[in-house]
Amino acid sequence: MPTPIPAQPYPYPLPATGLALIIIDMQRDFIEPGGFGDALGNDVSLLRSIIPNVKALQEAFRRYGLPIFQTVEGHLPDLSDCPPSKRDRGHGSLKIGDRGPMGRILVLGEPGNAIIPELAPLPHELIIPKPGKGAFYATDLEAHLKAQGITHLIVTGVTTEVCVQTTMREANDRGYECLLVEDATESYFPAFKQATLEMVRAQDGIIGWTGFTEPLLSALALQYKAPAVV
């Protein structure tokens, strides 16, 4: 039987099976001082504030043997998967593929494209490179979810109103039941984060649920047991 977790607009049904954690774009260029986000004039400390909660969820999912997927937004070195509309839009001094403080911006394999050390994946944990904002577009994420029988997603990461929200909307259209963890997602713009949370849970959960880390951790402890140590 599902374990209900306090959430909005009503309790989220934590399933006995079919649950996975998705960590969106916790990469150095967005999170660390000196990265691309910082170079654009954003306050990266806002994003860094969620690291402890994301880490706590990551450790809990590992403890209970539950799947974890991390995404990184990035492009091939020749930018063949980056449409001109994405690269050329805006008037910033740095664009995708340009060399920035942490290597070429949003290019796979560059130092800035790496996941922050605090959330480094284990060897068996999948990293999903994505050329767009959503984690399903032009990726094999859905194939992995189907292969593992995943039906429910716990969603974390950055930024709330862009890649996180896009991923939740994509997941909702594919039939996944999603809980966005409010204190494990963040934006450079607090008002944008708040608006996204309200949009997700509006109209009785039109996109999904929102909740918090501690109730989720408590529910995980009730619903699952850590594998026996041999």
Backbone torsions as a table, in degrees:
resi	resn	phi	psi	omega
1	MET	NA	141.7	177.3
2	PRO	-64.1	147.0	174.1
3	THR	-98.5	120.1	-179.3
4	PRO	-74.7	134.4	177.7
5	ILE	-110.4	134.2	173.6
6	PRO	-54.4	127.0	-176.3
7	ALA	-161.3	172.7	172.1
8	GLN	-115.0	141.5	7.5
9	PRO	-85.0	-7.4	175.4
10	TYR	-159.5	170.3	-173.6
11	PRO	-55.4	139.5	178.9
12	TYR	-86.7	131.1	-177.4
13	PRO	-84.6	98.5	178.0
14	LEU	-72.0	117.7	-171.8
15	PRO	-79.5	160.7	175.8
16	ALA	-73.8	-27.2	176.6
17	THR	-142.7	164.6	173.0
18	GLY	85.3	24.4	-177.5
19	LEU	-106.6	139.5	175.1
20	ALA	-141.0	154.5	175.4
21	LEU	-102.9	131.7	173.8
22	ILE	-116.1	126.2	178.1
23	ILE	-112.9	113.5	-171.6
24	ILE	-94.1	117.0	162.2
25	ASP	54.6	40.2	175.2
26	MET	-83.2	64.7	-174.9
27	GLN	-105.5	157.4	-170.7
28	ARG	-58.8	-39.9	-176.1
29	ASP	-63.9	-23.4	178.4
30	PHE	-94.6	-26.7	-165.7
31	ILE	-106.1	-32.7	-170.0
32	GLU	-96.8	147.2	170.8
33	PRO	-58.1	140.0	-177.5
34	GLY	89.6	-5.2	179.5
35	GLY	-86.0	-174.6	-177.3
36	PHE	-61.8	-44.3	179.7
37	GLY	-60.3	-41.5	177.7
38	ASP	-65.2	-41.9	-178.9
39	ALA	-62.9	-26.2	178.8
40	LEU	-83.2	1.1	177.5
41	GLY	92.7	11.9	-179.8
42	ASN	-85.7	153.9	176.5
43	ASP	-87.7	97.1	-175.8
44	VAL	-71.2	-14.0	177.9
45	SER	-62.7	-28.2	176.8
46	LEU	-61.4	-43.8	-179.5
47	LEU	-72.6	-37.0	-178.7
48	ARG	-65.6	-22.5	-176.2
49	SER	-63.3	-21.9	-177.2
50	ILE	-89.9	-6.3	-175.6
51	ILE	-53.9	-46.3	-179.5
52	PRO	-59.1	-39.3	-179.7
53	ASN	-71.6	-41.3	177.0
54	VAL	-62.6	-40.8	178.6
55	LYS	-63.4	-41.5	178.9
56	ALA	-61.3	-40.8	177.9
57	LEU	-69.1	-41.4	177.4
58	GLN	-58.3	-45.6	-179.3
59	GLU	-66.1	-37.9	179.3
60	ALA	-65.5	-44.2	178.9
61	PHE	-63.8	-36.4	175.2
62	ARG	-65.2	-42.2	-177.8
63	ARG	-60.8	-37.2	-177.2
64	TYR	-95.5	6.5	177.3
65	GLY	68.5	30.9	-177.9
66	LEU	-97.9	148.8	-175.8
67	PRO	-66.6	143.8	175.7
68	ILE	-128.8	131.3	174.9
69	PHE	-122.9	133.1	173.7
70	GLN	-115.8	145.2	176.2
71	THR	-115.0	154.0	168.6
72	VAL	-134.5	133.2	174.3
73	GLU	-82.4	122.6	-178.9
74	GLY	-169.2	164.2	-175.5
75	HIS	-126.6	160.2	175.2
76	LEU	-62.6	151.4	-177.7
77	PRO	-55.5	-31.0	179.4
78	ASP	-86.8	1.5	177.7
79	LEU	60.1	22.7	179.9
80	SER	-67.3	-18.2	178.0
81	ASP	-103.0	15.1	179.5
82	CYS	-115.7	107.1	-178.3
83	PRO	-65.0	146.7	178.3
84	PRO	-53.6	-34.0	-179.7
85	SER	-60.8	-31.7	178.6
86	LYS	-80.2	-43.6	-176.9
87	ARG	-69.9	-39.7	-168.5
88	ASP	-91.9	-14.2	-176.6
89	ARG	-66.5	140.7	176.4
90	GLY	93.6	173.8	-175.4
91	HIS	-123.9	24.5	179.1
92	GLY	-69.5	156.8	-179.1
93	SER	-73.5	-21.8	179.2
94	LEU	-118.6	134.2	178.0
95	LYS	-124.2	168.5	179.5
96	ILE	-54.8	131.0	-179.2
97	GLY	94.4	-20.8	176.4
98	ASP	-69.7	156.8	178.6
99	ARG	-85.4	123.0	178.8
100	GLY	-116.7	-164.9	-177.5
101	PRO	-61.7	-23.7	-178.6
102	MET	-121.3	36.3	-179.8
103	GLY	94.8	-168.8	-178.5
104	ARG	-67.4	132.0	-171.5
105	ILE	-70.2	128.1	176.6
106	LEU	54.4	38.2	174.4
107	VAL	-112.1	128.3	-177.1
108	LEU	-58.8	137.3	178.3
109	GLY	91.0	-12.8	178.4
110	GLU	-77.3	155.1	-178.1
111	PRO	-54.6	-41.1	-178.4
112	GLY	-69.9	-18.3	-179.3
113	ASN	-83.1	-8.7	-177.9
114	ALA	-74.5	150.4	173.4
115	ILE	-67.5	142.6	-178.2
116	ILE	-58.5	147.1	-176.5
117	PRO	-56.5	-34.4	-177.9
118	GLU	-60.9	-26.3	-176.3
119	LEU	-117.6	21.8	-177.8
120	ALA	-53.8	131.3	-179.6
121	PRO	-73.5	153.7	170.8
122	LEU	-76.0	162.3	-175.3
123	PRO	-55.3	-33.0	-177.1
124	HIS	-88.5	-5.3	-178.6
125	GLU	-87.2	133.2	-173.0
126	LEU	-80.7	137.8	167.7
127	ILE	-106.6	126.6	-179.2
128	ILE	-104.9	104.5	173.9
129	PRO	-73.8	136.1	-177.0
130	LYS	-133.3	132.5	179.9
131	PRO	-84.6	-10.1	-179.1
132	GLY	-117.8	-165.6	179.9
133	LYS	-80.5	-42.3	-178.7
134	GLY	-81.7	151.1	-177.0
135	ALA	-79.8	-9.0	-178.9
136	PHE	-97.6	-25.3	-176.1
137	TYR	-69.2	122.5	175.3
138	ALA	55.3	36.9	176.2
139	THR	-132.9	173.0	176.3
140	ASP	-103.6	19.7	-178.3
141	LEU	-57.1	-48.7	-175.6
142	GLU	-62.4	-36.3	177.7
143	ALA	-61.7	-40.8	178.3
144	HIS	-67.1	-40.8	179.6
145	LEU	-63.6	-44.5	179.8
146	LYS	-65.3	-40.5	-179.1
147	ALA	-62.4	-29.1	-178.9
148	GLN	-100.3	5.3	177.6
149	GLY	68.0	31.8	-178.1
150	ILE	-78.4	132.1	177.9
151	THR	-123.3	-21.8	-175.6
152	HIS	-126.1	135.9	-176.9
153	LEU	-123.9	130.8	169.5
154	ILE	-97.2	120.0	-170.0
155	VAL	-110.5	130.0	178.9
156	THR	-138.7	172.5	171.8
157	GLY	115.4	-159.2	-172.0
158	VAL	-137.7	160.1	-18.7
159	THR	-88.6	153.4	-170.6
160	THR	-55.5	-45.1	-171.9
161	GLU	-85.3	-11.9	-176.8
162	VAL	-109.3	-90.7	-172.5
163	CYS	-68.3	-34.8	179.8
164	VAL	-68.8	-49.9	-178.9
165	GLN	-63.9	-41.7	179.5
166	THR	-59.8	-44.0	178.9
167	THR	-62.2	-42.1	179.3
168	MET	-64.1	-39.8	179.0
169	ARG	-66.9	-41.4	176.3
170	GLU	-61.6	-43.5	-179.6
171	ALA	-65.0	-41.4	179.6
172	ASN	-60.4	-42.8	179.4
173	ASP	-64.5	-22.5	-180.0
174	ARG	-96.4	4.3	173.0
175	GLY	93.1	9.3	178.8
176	TYR	-84.3	143.5	177.5
177	GLU	-93.5	114.3	-169.4
178	CYS	-114.9	135.0	171.5
179	LEU	-114.0	117.8	175.2
180	LEU	-90.0	121.8	-176.7
181	VAL	-85.7	111.9	-169.8
182	GLU	-61.3	-40.5	-178.3
183	ASP	-94.4	16.3	173.2
184	ALA	-127.3	21.7	172.6
185	THR	-139.3	151.9	-177.2
186	GLU	-156.8	163.0	-179.8
187	SER	-133.8	157.4	170.4
188	TYR	-69.7	-14.8	-175.4
189	PHE	-125.4	100.0	-175.7
190	PRO	-53.0	-36.4	-179.2
191	ALA	-65.7	-35.0	178.4
192	PHE	-67.2	-40.0	177.7
193	LYS	-60.8	-48.5	-177.6
194	GLN	-61.9	-41.0	178.5
195	ALA	-63.0	-38.6	179.7
196	THR	-65.4	-45.0	178.4
197	LEU	-56.7	-42.5	-178.6
198	GLU	-69.2	-36.5	177.9
199	MET	-66.9	-41.1	-178.0
200	VAL	-59.9	-45.2	-173.0
201	ARG	-96.9	2.4	-179.8
202	ALA	-64.4	160.1	175.2
203	GLN	52.9	44.8	175.8
204	ASP	66.3	34.4	175.9
205	GLY	88.5	50.0	-175.8
206	ILE	-61.9	-30.8	176.5
207	ILE	-108.8	-33.5	-179.2
208	GLY	165.7	-151.1	-175.9
209	TRP	-116.1	159.6	168.2
210	THR	-127.5	143.7	-179.7
211	GLY	-156.9	-166.8	-174.1
212	PHE	-126.2	162.5	-172.6
213	THR	-63.1	-50.6	-171.9
214	GLU	-62.2	-47.4	175.6
215	PRO	-59.8	-35.5	178.7
216	LEU	-66.5	-44.3	178.4
217	LEU	-61.1	-40.6	178.7
218	SER	-64.0	-42.1	180.0
219	ALA	-67.5	-38.3	177.0
220	LEU	-60.3	-40.6	-179.6
221	ALA	-65.0	-31.8	178.2
222	LEU	-78.4	-37.4	-172.4
223	GLN	-83.0	-32.1	-173.3
224	TYR	-122.6	161.1	175.2
225	LYS	-124.4	141.4	178.1
226	ALA	-67.3	140.9	177.4
227	PRO	-57.3	144.2	179.9
228	ALA	-64.5	140.1	177.4
229	VAL	-83.9	122.7	-178.6
230	VAL	-92.2	NA	NA
